[in-house]
Amino acid sequence: MTLSEKSQLVQQALEKHHLSLQVVELDASTRTSQEAAHAVGCEIGQICKSLVFRSADTPLLFLVSGKNQLNVARVSADLGFPLEKADAAFTKEKTGFAIGGIPPVAHATPIKTYIDRTLLEYPEIWAAAGTPHAVFKLESRLLLTLTGGTLIDVI
């Protein structure tokens, strides 16, 4: 089965890391954490949400467990700069992907990434793969390698 164009970009990015991770496109929606967990048959906490914020014109990616809500005030205070939720146009421009399918890799521009420490409590997690119907499974520890991200507390 041939992957859609956006999912192919994600698959190629994963292959550059020499990992045997496979993007899958599903009939069911994976746009929300609940939909994704239902579609792949896992706990909601195993879903890696990709949330794009901005600080001025700088994009920031937060990879957050599906069971958590990013505490913007706390994270902003911890990081030492203000965070603003990115709108759909900024998100698409900086990542190359629409909200609901933003992967942790393969972005249009380099993005500083922060990883919810809670995700590492799960041996395996699922992340978006370019569209609201595409995901890939990975060992949670690989997020650090794939993204060069920084572990943070988000709640």
Residue, then its C-alpha position, 0 to 999 in steps of 0.5 A: m500500500t502506498l502512503s500519502e505524500k505527507s506520510q511518505l515524508v514521515q516514513q523517509a525521516l524515520e528511515k534516515h535514523h535507521l529504525s524499523l518504524q512503520v507508518v500506517e494509514l488507518d480508516a479511522s481518524t487519529r486527529t484527537s488523542q481519544e480517536a487515536a487510542h481507539a483506532v490503535g487499541c492503546e491507552i490514551g496516555q500512549i498517544c503522543k500529541s504534537l502541540v505547536f506553540r510560538s514565542a514571537d516568530t519562533p515555533l516550538l513543538f511540545l510532544v505531550s502524553g494524550k492523558n495530559q494537558l499542557n500547563v502553558a503558564r507553568v511551562s512558560a515560567d519554567l522555560g523563561f519566555p512567553l508561549e502562545k498557541a500557534d494558529a493553523a496557518f503558522t503551524k502549517e507554515k513552520t511544520g509543513f503539516a496541518i493540525g491533527g496530523i503533525p508528526p514529531v519529525a520531518h518538519a519544514t523548518p527546524i523546531k525546538t522540541y520539548i517532550d512530556r516526561t510522562l511519555l517515557e512511562y510507557p515502553e511504546i507510544w503512538a505518534a502522528a505521521g503527517t495526516p489525521h489518519a496516519v500514525f506510527k508506533l515507537e519505543s518512547r525513549l526513541l523520541l529523544t533520539l528522533t527529535g533532539g528534544t528536551l524532557i520537561d514536566v508539562i502539568 
